[in-house]
């Protein structure tokens, strides 16, 4: 009786096991995650794809995510949530609380919600996409510098301003070393080294080199993961930080990033396009180049944990339709129009990488002012978005000039302390000094009106925006990321 029961139990177990195997084999038709037995595997197994910079500690890079992993572990989707708040005081003490010449700062002596971003990355069987929303003052600060929405209809500035990334694409596996990504839509630019997300930067107020070059592109990019150390990324885009296209031809560019080992990063971003509205014969070239070195890697528990520096140098020009690149032989009819800049930063980490101190600065020269961030308020040379033809096409009645041949030179320096109690939270205190060769920053009288309020009419005589050649400020930043 016992033998019959054991035999019956054995037969039942075998039957259930066979049914389970059949069910598993049926699932292989719909899922590439179920692996066949080795006896059933094809003769030439699928090649395992490698990852560029795999195993490298990238958390020290300026302009890169300092986290070593995400707290989310959701199939096919990785959420991302960022909050960037700041408080800043200018010792010029403008009466309208307005900051001039920054894409990170907007108002003095007030708690400011600079950016709230949420979204994430999607991936399924090679299909990929990323969506990141944008709320806060940066949704006003950055789009205002793009004049392409004034071409045609549908108000691209308002249509796009609440997105900072929105692209879809496909990952081609088993090509090159780590595959190929092809993406379509709105994606970040790293010209000027710094990230658009303050959670990824050493400093808060970027130097001229970074703050006066693009934060985003709209177009197509192809990421070629060439080897363990090299990525090449060409772009075809609407233009230089533009939602739309200024003329008939798109802009072309390419990033090359090479990290021969964990402690070194070299990159170049190069661009060519026509980005002056109605001047299709004016061509722009720009080259942005950075070198990062982690020159000290110490104990993770005491003393100086690590130390690194970054150097960035840019050069560019516009030529044609009334401007002549670096040639200033005819300053009246065909003046020089070019850009030169550099910035250097050093960062030291200590207290188990929870504290950091940085110092740095930079310099910029821009003939023609074609990359200078335009002042706002009554000093703005940009069109009024609600009435673009008013005041001869400028928002202000006392516009800061941006004519061919106009000279602008500036330099800045800053230092700050970072407290990073964990990978999601950072508190930063920073002091910044900036200089310009012409009146540029908001002085005590501000740039809005005699009272500082937009409800006060600007008188025809007796008042003008109070622009000065220098400013000192202190910044407190409160940053969060999941």
C-alpha distance (Angstrom), angle and dihedral (degrees) to the residues before:
residue distance angle dihedral
X1 . . .
X2 3.79 . .
X3 3.84 90.6 .
X4 3.84 91.4 51.9
X5 3.81 90.8 50.2
X6 3.83 92.5 50.1
X7 3.81 90.9 47.0
X8 3.82 91.5 50.0
X9 3.80 91.1 47.7
X10 3.82 91.6 50.0
X11 3.82 92.5 50.0
X12 3.84 90.3 49.5
X13 3.80 92.1 50.3
X14 3.81 92.4 49.6
X15 3.82 90.5 49.0
X16 3.80 92.3 51.0
X17 3.79 91.2 47.1
X18 3.82 91.4 51.6
X19 3.81 90.2 49.9
X20 3.81 90.0 50.0
X21 3.80 91.7 50.9
X22 3.82 90.7 49.5
X23 3.80 90.4 50.0
X24 3.79 91.2 49.5
X25 3.81 91.6 49.0
X26 3.81 89.3 50.9
X27 3.82 90.0 53.6
X28 3.81 92.2 56.5
X29 3.80 87.8 72.8
X30 3.84 90.2 66.3
X31 3.78 105.6 29.5
X32 3.79 133.1 52.2
X33 3.82 89.5 -162.9
X34 3.86 94.1 75.8
X35 3.81 108.7 83.5
X36 3.80 122.9 -146.8
X37 3.81 120.9 -126.2
X38 3.79 112.9 -90.5
X39 3.81 90.7 -111.0
X40 3.83 89.2 57.6
X41 3.85 96.9 42.9
X42 3.80 117.4 112.9
X43 3.77 117.5 -100.2
X44 3.84 93.1 -110.4
X45 3.81 106.5 46.5
X46 3.82 119.2 -149.5
X47 3.79 112.2 -88.6
X48 3.80 115.2 -109.9
X49 3.81 109.3 -119.5
X50 3.76 118.9 -127.9
X51 3.80 129.0 -142.8
X52 3.81 124.6 -126.9
X53 3.84 111.8 -120.0
X54 3.80 89.7 7.9
X55 3.80 110.0 172.2
X56 3.82 93.3 16.5
X57 3.81 117.9 128.1
X58 3.80 101.7 -125.7
X59 3.83 96.8 169.2
X60 3.83 92.4 98.2
X61 3.81 95.2 57.5
X62 3.80 116.0 113.6
X63 3.81 105.7 -122.4
X64 3.81 96.0 24.9
X65 3.81 138.4 102.8
X66 3.82 107.9 -85.5
X67 3.83 92.8 -157.6
X68 3.80 119.5 98.9
X69 3.83 92.7 -149.4
X70 3.79 144.3 -3.8
X71 3.81 122.0 -99.7
X72 3.82 88.6 -137.6
X73 3.79 121.6 84.5
X74 3.80 104.8 179.2
X75 3.82 122.0 146.6
X76 3.81 113.5 -108.0
X77 3.84 94.8 -4.4
X78 3.81 133.6 70.3
X79 3.83 112.1 -171.3
X80 3.79 122.0 -145.8
X81 3.82 127.1 -162.9
X82 3.82 123.5 -179.5
X83 3.80 131.7 176.4
X84 3.81 122.8 -173.6
X85 3.82 118.6 -175.1
X86 3.80 126.7 168.5
X87 3.79 145.0 -179.8
X88 3.79 119.6 -159.5
X89 3.79 136.3 176.6
X90 3.80 124.8 -158.7
X91 3.78 114.8 -154.7
X92 3.83 86.6 -144.6
X93 3.82 84.6 69.4
X94 3.85 99.3 -152.8
X95 3.80 113.1 -154.7
X96 3.83 93.1 -132.1
X97 3.84 94.8 51.6
X98 3.82 88.9 -127.9
X99 3.81 123.7 150.4
X100 3.82 116.7 -147.3
X101 3.79 125.5 -159.2
X102 3.81 102.7 21.2
X103 3.80 138.2 100.7
X104 3.83 91.7 -166.4
X105 3.81 99.5 51.5
X106 3.79 130.5 47.6
X107 3.83 112.8 161.6
X108 3.80 135.4 30.1
X109 3.80 128.0 -133.8
X110 3.80 94.4 9.7
X111 3.78 135.4 97.8
X112 3.79 102.9 -107.8
X113 3.80 129.5 -163.6
X114 3.77 96.5 -144.0
X115 3.80 100.3 175.4
X116 3.78 139.0 -3.0
X117 3.80 111.3 -175.2
X118 3.76 128.0 177.5
X119 3.77 133.9 164.2
X120 3.77 131.3 84.5
X121 3.79 150.4 -151.2
X122 3.80 124.9 -61.2
X123 3.81 124.7 -159.9
X124 3.78 133.2 171.2
X125 3.79 127.6 157.8
X126 3.81 92.6 -27.5
X127 3.80 95.8 -43.0
X128 3.80 109.3 119.1
X129 3.77 140.3 177.5
X130 3.76 143.4 162.9
X131 3.81 130.3 -153.8
X132 3.82 123.5 -176.5
X133 3.78 121.4 172.6
X134 3.79 123.9 -149.1
X135 3.80 126.4 -147.5
X136 3.79 129.8 161.5
X137 3.80 133.3 52.0
X138 3.81 94.5 -40.9
X139 3.80 88.4 68.3
X140 3.82 84.6 67.4
X141 3.81 101.4 32.9
X142 3.81 99.2 55.3
X143 3.85 104.6 38.4
X144 3.85 91.2 50.7
X145 3.82 89.6 71.5
X146 3.82 93.1 59.0
X147 3.81 113.8 87.7
X148 3.81 96.2 179.0
X149 3.87 94.1 92.7
X150 3.82 88.5 67.8
X151 3.80 87.7 71.4
X152 3.78 108.8 89.7
X153 3.76 127.8 -30.3
X154 3.82 144.8 -49.1
X155 3.82 98.5 64.3
X156 3.80 100.8 -107.2
X157 3.81 91.8 -168.7
X158 3.80 91.9 64.8
X159 3.81 93.3 36.7
X160 3.82 93.0 55.9
X161 3.81 106.5 24.6
X162 3.82 94.9 94.8
X163 3.81 92.8 56.2
X164 3.77 123.4 67.6
X165 3.82 95.6 173.7
X166 3.79 128.1 22.1
X167 3.77 117.5 152.1
X168 3.77 140.6 137.0
X169 3.74 129.7 -161.6
X170 3.78 150.5 139.0
X171 3.78 133.9 -97.8
X172 3.80 114.0 -140.6
X173 3.78 107.2 -151.8
X174 3.79 127.9 -147.1
X175 3.79 94.3 22.0
X176 3.78 120.7 127.3
X177 3.83 110.5 -27.5
X178 3.80 103.9 -43.8
X179 3.78 103.9 7.2
X180 3.80 133.3 -101.6
X181 3.82 129.0 -80.9
X182 3.80 120.0 -156.8
X183 3.83 113.1 -169.9
X184 3.82 132.7 -177.2
X185 3.80 124.9 -162.0
X186 3.79 139.9 26.6
X187 3.81 115.7 -8.1
X188 3.79 138.8 162.0
X189 3.79 125.0 -87.9
X190 3.78 119.6 -144.4
X191 3.80 96.1 -166.7
X192 3.79 102.3 136.4
X193 3.85 92.7 31.8
X194 3.81 97.6 -107.6
X195 3.78 122.9 108.7
X196 3.79 121.4 -120.8
X197 3.82 86.2 -128.1
X198 3.80 109.4 77.8
X199 3.81 90.1 -151.4
X200 3.81 87.3 73.2
X201 3.82 100.5 49.5
X202 3.78 132.3 85.1
X203 3.82 94.0 -143.0
X204 3.82 127.7 39.4
X205 3.82 104.6 -148.9
X206 3.78 102.2 50.5
X207 3.78 120.7 -139.5
X208 3.82 119.6 -105.5
X209 3.81 92.1 -93.0
X210 3.78 92.5 62.3
X211 3.80 102.0 30.8
X212 3.83 93.6 51.6
X213 3.82 96.7 48.8
X214 3.84 128.9 73.1
X215 3.79 124.8 -64.2
X216 3.82 95.7 -174.2
X217 3.80 145.0 18.0
X218 3.81 131.1 -155.5
X219 3.77 114.7 -149.4
X220 3.81 141.1 51.1
X221 3.78 129.3 -32.2
X222 3.79 131.6 -176.5
X223 3.81 117.9 -157.1
X224 3.79 112.5 -156.8
X225 3.81 112.2 -166.9
X226 3.78 96.1 -157.3
X227 3.81 103.4 173.2
X228 3.78 143.0 -24.7
X229 3.81 87.6 -74.0
X230 3.82 107.4 30.2
X231 3.82 138.1 68.9
X232 3.83 124.5 177.3
X233 3.82 118.5 -167.4
X234 3.83 121.5 -178.1
X235 3.83 120.8 -171.6
X236 3.78 137.5 -160.0
X237 3.81 105.6 -165.2
X238 3.80 142.0 168.5
X239 3.80 91.2 -112.5
X240 3.77 149.5 -66.1
X241 3.84 103.6 -32.3
X242 3.79 90.6 -32.6
X243 3.77 133.0 139.4
X244 3.80 91.4 -153.2
X245 3.81 137.5 24.6
X246 3.81 122.5 -88.7
X247 3.80 98.5 -156.6
X248 3.81 137.2 -2.3
X249 3.82 101.4 -68.9
X250 3.81 127.6 66.2
X251 3.77 124.3 -128.9
X252 3.79 122.0 -101.4
X253 3.78 127.6 -152.0
X254 3.76 146.5 151.5
X255 3.78 139.7 -155.0
X256 3.80 122.3 -152.4
X257 3.82 116.9 -171.8
X258 3.80 120.9 -176.5
X259 3.81 124.4 -178.8
X260 3.82 107.6 178.4
X261 3.81 88.7 -177.7
X262 3.79 139.7 -2.7
X263 3.81 95.3 -88.8
X264 3.84 97.5 51.2
X265 3.78 132.9 63.7
X266 3.81 126.3 176.2
X267 3.78 125.6 177.9
X268 3.76 142.4 166.7
X269 3.82 130.0 -163.8
X270 3.80 116.7 -166.5
X271 3.80 128.2 -175.8
X272 3.80 139.9 -174.1
X273 3.81 126.1 -177.8
X274 3.80 149.7 117.4
X275 3.79 107.3 -99.3
X276 3.80 105.4 159.9
X277 3.80 111.1 98.6
X278 3.84 114.2 -115.3
X279 3.83 90.2 0.8
X280 3.79 102.8 98.3
X281 3.80 90.7 161.8
X282 3.81 92.5 62.1
X283 3.80 108.4 92.6
X284 3.79 125.5 -164.6
X285 3.79 126.6 -152.6
X286 3.80 123.9 -178.2
X287 3.80 132.8 175.7
X288 3.82 122.0 -168.0
X289 3.81 119.4 -172.8
X290 3.81 131.9 -178.7
X291 3.79 138.3 -178.0
X292 3.81 122.9 -167.3
X293 3.79 125.1 -172.6
X294 3.78 129.8 -177.3
X295 3.79 97.1 -154.4
X296 3.79 98.0 176.1
X297 3.80 131.5 41.1
X298 3.78 110.7 176.2
X299 3.77 137.6 162.9
X300 3.80 116.4 -40.0
X301 3.80 92.3 -140.6
X302 3.80 108.3 45.0
X303 3.80 143.6 16.5
X304 3.79 120.9 9.2
X305 3.79 104.9 -12.0
X306 3.80 96.4 -166.2
X307 3.80 142.4 -25.4
X308 3.80 132.4 -155.9
X309 3.79 142.9 166.2
X310 3.79 136.2 -155.7
X311 3.82 129.8 -152.8
X312 3.81 122.8 -167.4
X313 3.81 127.6 -177.4
X314 3.81 126.7 -178.5
X315 3.77 133.5 -171.4
X316 3.79 130.5 176.1
X317 3.78 146.6 141.9
X318 3.79 146.4 -167.6
X319 3.78 121.4 -132.2
X320 3.81 133.4 -177.0
X321 3.81 137.5 36.9
X322 3.80 95.4 57.7
X323 3.82 103.5 -27.8
X324 3.79 129.9 85.0
X325 3.79 113.4 -158.0
X326 3.80 112.0 -127.3
X327 3.82 93.3 -13.5
X328 3.80 112.9 100.8
X329 3.80 98.6 170.1
X330 3.83 90.4 121.4
X331 3.82 105.1 35.9
X332 3.83 93.7 170.1
X333 3.80 103.6 49.3
X334 3.82 103.0 17.1
X335 3.82 109.6 17.8
X336 3.78 128.4 -178.2
X337 3.80 115.9 -89.9
X338 3.81 115.5 -172.4
X339 3.80 147.1 128.5
X340 3.82 130.1 -134.8
X341 3.79 126.7 171.3
X342 3.78 147.5 145.9
X343 3.81 138.5 -173.6
X344 3.82 133.5 -170.2
X345 3.82 129.0 -166.2
X346 3.79 133.7 179.6
X347 3.81 123.5 -162.5
X348 3.81 131.2 -170.5
X349 3.82 124.4 -168.7
X350 3.79 124.7 -158.4
X351 3.85 141.1 153.2
X352 3.82 92.0 60.7
X353 3.82 90.5 -45.7
X354 3.80 90.5 -61.0
X355 3.81 94.6 111.5
X356 3.77 128.1 49.1
X357 3.78 137.8 -179.3
X358 3.78 123.1 -163.4
X359 3.79 136.8 178.6
X360 3.77 131.2 -178.1
X361 3.76 149.4 116.7
X362 3.74 145.6 -179.0
X363 3.80 151.8 -150.6
X364 3.80 136.1 -123.8
X365 3.79 136.8 -171.5
X366 3.80 118.5 -171.5
X367 3.80 119.1 177.7
X368 3.80 108.1 -159.5
X369 3.83 91.2 18.6
X370 3.81 90.0 -117.4
X371 3.83 91.8 146.4
X372 3.82 99.3 34.2
X373 3.81 113.1 116.8
X374 3.79 103.7 -113.5
X375 3.83 118.4 -123.9
X376 3.78 115.7 -113.1
X377 3.80 134.6 -135.8
X378 3.79 118.4 36.3
X379 3.82 88.9 -15.8
X380 3.80 93.4 60.4
X381 3.83 117.7 120.7
X382 3.82 90.5 -170.1
X383 3.81 122.6 101.3
X384 3.78 120.6 -94.7
X385 3.83 102.2 -107.9
X386 3.81 90.8 -143.7
X387 3.80 94.7 47.1
X388 3.83 109.3 16.0
X389 3.81 95.9 178.6
X390 3.83 96.8 51.6
X391 3.83 119.0 113.7
X392 3.77 90.7 12.6
X393 3.81 91.7 -57.0
X394 3.81 100.1 -46.9
X395 3.80 131.3 107.1
X396 3.80 92.7 -141.7
X397 3.76 130.5 62.2
X398 3.84 88.9 -145.7
X399 3.82 100.9 41.5
X400 3.79 123.9 -171.0
X401 3.80 103.7 -119.0
X402 3.80 124.0 -116.2
X403 3.80 100.7 177.3
X404 3.82 126.3 146.4
X405 3.78 108.4 -81.7
X406 3.84 95.2 21.0
X407 3.78 108.1 142.5
X408 3.80 124.9 -131.7
X409 3.78 128.9 169.7
X410 3.79 127.6 166.6
X411 3.78 143.6 166.4
X412 3.79 135.7 -168.3
X413 3.79 142.6 -175.7
X414 3.78 132.7 -167.4
X415 3.78 143.4 173.1
X416 3.77 132.2 -170.2
X417 3.78 150.2 167.1
X418 3.80 123.5 -124.9
X419 3.79 125.6 -159.8
X420 3.81 112.9 -165.1
X421 3.83 107.9 177.3
X422 3.80 90.1 175.1
X423 3.80 140.0 -7.8
X424 3.81 93.7 -85.3
X425 3.83 103.9 48.5
X426 3.81 133.3 54.2
X427 3.81 132.7 174.2
X428 3.79 117.7 -165.2
X429 3.81 135.1 -173.2
X430 3.82 116.2 -168.1
X431 3.81 137.6 176.8
X432 3.81 117.8 -155.4
X433 3.80 133.4 -172.5
X434 3.83 119.8 -170.8
X435 3.80 132.4 -178.2
X436 3.81 133.4 -170.4
X437 3.81 132.3 -169.7
X438 3.83 90.9 -130.5
X439 3.84 132.7 34.5
X440 3.79 103.0 -74.9
X441 3.83 115.6 134.9
X442 3.80 124.8 76.9
X443 3.82 111.9 -91.1
X444 3.84 128.1 -163.4
X445 3.84 92.6 -72.1
X446 3.81 92.8 55.1
X447 3.80 126.1 -150.1
X448 3.83 102.2 -90.3
X449 3.81 112.8 67.8
X450 3.82 140.3 -47.9
X451 3.82 90.0 -77.8
X452 3.78 96.7 35.6
X453 3.82 92.1 -115.6
X454 3.81 125.0 114.0
X455 3.82 87.9 -139.3
X456 3.81 90.1 68.0
X457 3.83 111.9 85.8
X458 3.79 116.7 -120.6
X459 3.82 106.9 -119.3
X460 3.77 118.7 -127.0
X461 3.82 90.8 -126.7
X462 3.77 137.8 15.4
X463 3.80 98.6 42.9
X464 3.79 136.4 67.1
X465 3.79 135.0 164.3
X466 3.80 110.3 -75.8
X467 3.80 104.0 -124.9
X468 3.81 119.8 173.6
X469 3.80 134.7 -174.9
X470 3.81 100.2 -119.8
X471 3.77 144.9 26.6
X472 3.79 139.9 -171.5
X473 3.77 119.4 -157.3
X474 3.78 142.9 167.7
X475 3.80 122.5 -142.7
X476 3.79 131.9 -161.5
X477 3.80 113.1 -167.3
X478 3.80 128.4 -170.3
X479 3.79 113.6 -163.2
X480 3.81 132.1 -176.0
X481 3.79 132.3 -179.4
X482 3.78 137.6 174.7
